[in-house]
Amino acid sequence: MEIKVDIGRRIKFLREQSGMSQKDLAYSADLDRSYIASVENGCRNISIVNIEKIAKALKVSLKDFFNATEFDHSPGSR
C-alpha cells in the first residue's frame, strides 16, 4: 500500500475518533477542507509540515501519529 493512503487513513481514523468533521479539522489546522479530503483519500503528497499541523489539531504527538499499524511495514515491503 502507498504511504499517502496510509497517512490518509490514519488522519481519518484520528479525526473520526476525536469527533471532528473535515471542516473542523481544516479550521483547527489552518488548512482547506478540500485539502483534508484529498489527503484522507490518499490523493495528496502531504508535507511533514502539514502532518504536524494536523497532528496538533488532533491533539496527538507526531510519535503517536506514526505509532499505528498502518505504518508497520517490514523493510523492503514497498
KAWOPE-V152098 format. One record per residue. N is the residue number from 1. SS is DSSP state (@ for helix, = for strand, . for the rest). Layout:
n:ss
N:SS
N:SS
This chain:
n:ss
1:.
2:.
3:@
4:@
5:@
6:@
7:@
8:@
9:@
10:@
11:@
12:@
13:@
14:@
15:@
16:@
17:@
18:.
19:.
20:.
21:.
22:@
23:@
24:@
25:@
26:@
27:@
28:@
29:@
30:.
31:.
32:.
33:@
34:@
35:@
36:@
37:@
38:@
39:@
40:@
41:.
42:.
43:.
44:.
45:.
46:.
47:.
48:@
49:@
50:@
51:@
52:@
53:@
54:@
55:@
56:@
57:@
58:.
59:.
60:.
61:.
62:@
63:@
64:@
65:@
66:@
67:.
68:.
69:@
70:@
71:@
72:.
73:.
74:.
75:.
76:.
77:.
78:.
